[in-house]
Amino acid sequence: MTRIGVILLLTFVARWGIKIAFGHLEKRFDTGLKGASRQARLLTLLRLGRSLSYAVILVLAGLMILQTLEINITPILASVGVVGLALSLGTQTLVKDYIGGLLILIENQFDVGDVIEVGQFKGAVERITLRATSLRGLEGELHIIPNGEIRALSNLTEDWARVVIPFNLEYEADLHQVLEVLRGAAAEAESSPEIRENLLEAPEVVGWVGLTDWAVQARLMAKVKPGEQWDVANELRRLALDALHTAGIQIAVPRQMVQVSSHHSRDA
């Protein structure tokens, strides 16, 4: 019984030490990290680690007490192994999802509010759990994606974004004039109260970036704050199109020529 008492005492001390250690870590993260969402995710990981540590200590203590009472624990370990194997085979997908969720949280791949693209799904991240990630699509649809299925993704709102607006112009257009007009629109955008706060760099105009069967292409680009690329793109496009229209420059559209031939036959 003395040995059992020692085991219980050591179990209590170990549990108390884990509680103190994780408590200090939680306080450090509460005061040392910026961003409420990042704090919440790291605290979730800490609490999960603390719960797993408690479980391991209790299981080990229980096995040691059974061994002290001279109870053969070999069948118990064998049964646990069989049950564990059955559970692992039946919950492979669930385990894969939880491991994927842990990696997302640890690596900080994306955050709530980010706009990401995963396969055919694209939307704003509304919720991240250990099992799944919820995306809100452009039309309001909610996509629930298991974390184990997120193998590759595109984060559209990480650090910065780039607006790229292509223009298709007639081959007959004076492209030097086109570029000057677009530069004027870019300069106007820099002073526009609607988007100037979201610009990280001055908009850039690039010409002769491509040719098609029916047009020559120019491009207007701008580096902007993350998540603001859509509003900036709308305003830049409006300013550029207004400037081109004022200068009398037409945007090229695909044309299809149809030739009709008639055959006259004479009765013999």
C-alpha positions in Angstrom: 0.0 0.0 0.0 3.0 2.3 0.6 4.0 1.9 -3.0 0.5 2.7 -4.2 0.6 5.8 -2.0 3.9 6.9 -3.6 2.4 6.4 -7.1 -0.6 8.5 -6.2 1.6 11.2 -4.7 3.8 11.3 -7.8 0.7 11.4 -10.0 -0.6 14.4 -8.1 2.8 16.1 -8.2 3.1 15.5 -11.9 -0.4 16.8 -12.6 0.3 19.8 -10.5 3.6 20.5 -12.3 1.9 20.2 -15.7 -0.9 22.6 -14.6 1.6 25.2 -13.4 3.8 24.9 -16.5 0.9 25.2 -19.0 -0.6 28.0 -16.9 2.6 30.1 -17.3 2.6 29.4 -21.0 -1.0 30.6 -21.3 -0.2 33.8 -19.5 2.8 34.4 -21.7 0.7 33.9 -24.8 -2.1 36.1 -23.5 0.3 39.1 -23.0 3.0 38.4 -25.6 1.1 37.7 -28.8 -0.6 40.1 -31.1 -3.9 39.1 -32.8 -6.8 37.7 -30.9 -7.3 34.9 -33.4 -3.7 33.7 -33.2 -3.8 33.8 -29.4 -7.0 31.8 -29.4 -5.5 29.1 -31.7 -2.3 28.8 -29.7 -4.2 28.6 -26.4 -6.4 25.9 -27.9 -3.2 23.9 -28.7 -1.9 24.4 -25.2 -5.1 23.2 -23.6 -5.2 20.2 -25.9 -1.6 19.4 -24.9 -2.4 19.8 -21.2 -5.4 17.4 -21.5 -3.3 14.8 -23.3 -0.6 15.0 -20.7 -3.2 14.5 -17.9 -4.5 11.4 -19.7 -1.0 9.9 -20.2 -0.2 10.4 -16.5 -3.4 8.8 -15.4 -3.0 5.8 -17.7 0.6 5.2 -16.5 -0.4 5.6 -12.9 -3.3 3.1 -13.3 -1.0 0.5 -15.0 1.6 0.9 -12.2 -1.1 0.5 -9.5 -2.4 -2.7 -11.2 1.1 -4.1 -11.4 1.7 -3.3 -7.7 -1.5 -5.3 -6.9 0.1 -8.2 -8.8 -2.6 -8.0 -11.5 -1.3 -9.3 -14.8 -1.6 -6.3 -17.1 -0.4 -8.2 -20.2 -4.0 -9.1 -21.3 -5.1 -5.6 -20.6 -2.3 -4.2 -22.8 -3.1 -6.7 -25.5 -6.8 -5.7 -25.4 -5.9 -2.1 -25.5 -3.7 -2.8 -28.5 -6.5 -4.6 -30.3 -9.0 -1.9 -29.5 -6.5 0.8 -30.6 -5.9 -1.0 -33.9 -9.6 -1.3 -34.5 -10.2 2.4 -33.7 -7.2 3.4 -35.9 -8.6 1.5 -38.8 -12.1 2.9 -38.3 -11.1 6.5 -37.7 -8.2 7.0 -40.2 -10.1 9.8 -41.9 -10.9 11.5 -38.6 -7.4 11.3 -37.4 -6.1 12.6 -40.7 -8.5 15.6 -40.3 -7.3 16.3 -36.7 -3.6 16.1 -37.7 -4.3 18.5 -40.6 -6.0 20.9 -38.2 -3.0 20.8 -35.9 -0.7 21.6 -38.7 -2.9 24.5 -39.9 -2.9 25.9 -36.4 0.8 25.4 -35.7 2.0 26.7 -39.1 -0.5 29.6 -39.1 -1.3 28.8 -42.7 -4.4 31.1 -42.7 -6.5 32.9 -40.2 -10.2 33.7 -39.6 -11.1 36.5 -42.1 -8.6 35.4 -44.7 -9.8 34.7 -48.3 -8.4 31.3 -49.4 -8.9 29.0 -52.3 -8.9 25.2 -51.8 -9.4 23.2 -54.9 -12.8 24.2 -56.4 -13.8 26.2 -53.3 -13.0 29.8 -52.6 -14.2 32.1 -49.9 -13.6 33.9 -46.6 -12.6 31.8 -43.6 -15.3 32.0 -41.0 -14.2 29.2 -38.6 -11.3 27.0 -38.0 -11.6 23.9 -35.8 -9.3 20.9 -35.4 -11.5 18.8 -37.7 -12.7 21.3 -40.4 -12.5 24.7 -41.9 -15.6 26.7 -42.9 -15.5 29.0 -45.9 -18.1 31.6 -46.9 -18.4 31.8 -50.7 -19.1 34.9 -52.8 -22.8 34.1 -53.1 -23.1 33.3 -49.4 -22.7 29.5 -49.6 -20.9 27.9 -46.7 -18.3 25.3 -47.6 -17.2 22.9 -44.8 -13.8 21.4 -45.8 -12.2 18.6 -43.7 -8.7 19.7 -42.7 -7.3 16.4 -43.9 -8.5 17.3 -47.5 -6.5 20.6 -47.5 -3.4 19.5 -49.2 -2.7 22.7 -51.2 -4.3 26.1 -50.9 -3.9 29.7 -52.0 -4.2 32.5 -49.4 -5.4 35.6 -51.3 -5.0 37.9 -48.3 -1.6 37.1 -46.8 0.7 40.2 -46.2 -0.2 41.9 -49.5 -2.1 41.4 -52.8 -1.6 42.5 -56.4 -4.3 43.9 -58.7 -3.8 42.9 -62.3 -6.2 44.5 -64.9 -5.7 43.5 -68.6 -6.9 45.7 -71.5 -7.4 44.3 -75.0 -6.9 47.1 -77.6 -7.3 47.3 -81.4 -4.3 46.7 -83.5 -4.9 50.1 -85.1 -4.7 51.8 -81.7 -1.7 54.0 -80.9 -0.3 52.0 -78.0 2.0 54.9 -77.0 -1.1 57.0 -76.5 -2.8 54.2 -74.7 0.0 53.8 -72.2 0.1 57.6 -71.5 -3.7 57.6 -70.9 -3.4 54.6 -68.5 -0.5 56.3 -66.7 -2.7 59.3 -66.2 -5.4 57.1 -64.8 -2.9 55.4 -62.5 -1.7 58.9 -61.2 -5.4 59.8 -60.6 -5.8 56.6 -58.6 -3.0 57.5 -56.3 -4.8 60.6 -55.2 -8.3 59.0 -55.2 -9.7 59.1 -51.6 -11.5 55.7 -52.3 -8.3 53.7 -52.7 -5.2 55.7 -51.9 -5.0 54.4 -48.4 -5.0 50.8 -49.7 -2.2 51.2 -52.2 1.2 50.0 -51.1 3.0 51.1 -54.3 2.1 53.4 -57.2 0.1 51.6 -59.9 2.2 50.4 -62.8 1.4 50.4 -66.5 2.9 47.7 -68.8 2.4 47.6 -72.5 2.7 45.0 -75.2 2.3 42.2 -72.7 0.5 39.9 -75.1 -1.0 39.4 -78.6 -4.1 37.6 -79.7 -5.8 37.1 -83.0 -7.9 40.2 -82.5 -6.1 42.5 -80.0 -2.9 43.8 -78.5 -2.8 43.7 -74.7 -1.7 46.2 -72.0 -1.8 45.8 -68.3 -2.4 48.0 -65.2 -1.1 46.6 -61.9 -1.0 47.7 -58.3 0.3 46.3 -55.0 -2.3 46.7 -52.3 -3.2 45.8 -48.8 -4.5 42.3 -48.3 -8.2 41.9 -48.8 -8.5 45.2 -50.5 -7.7 44.1 -54.0 -11.3 43.8 -55.2 -12.3 47.3 -54.3 -9.1 48.7 -55.7 -9.5 46.8 -58.9 -13.0 48.1 -59.3 -11.9 51.7 -58.9 -8.8 51.3 -61.1 -10.8 49.7 -63.8 -13.4 52.6 -63.7 -10.7 55.3 -63.9 -8.9 53.6 -66.7 -12.0 53.0 -68.8 -13.2 56.5 -68.3 -9.8 57.8 -69.4 -9.7 55.6 -72.5 -13.2 56.6 -73.4 -12.4 60.4 -73.0 -9.3 59.9 -75.2 -11.5 58.2 -77.9 -9.7 54.8 -77.5 -11.9 51.8 -78.0 -11.5 48.5 -76.2 -11.2 45.7 -78.7 -13.8 43.0 -78.8 -13.6 39.6 -80.6 -14.9 39.7 -84.1 -16.0 37.0 -86.4 -16.3 37.4 -90.1 -18.9 35.4 -91.9 -18.7 35.0 -95.6 -21.8 33.9 -97.5 -21.4 32.6 -101.0 -24.3 31.9 -103.3 -24.4 29.2 -106.0 -26.8 29.6 -108.9 -27.7 26.5 -110.9 -29.5 26.4 -114.2 -31.8 23.6 -115.2 -30.6 21.7 -118.2 
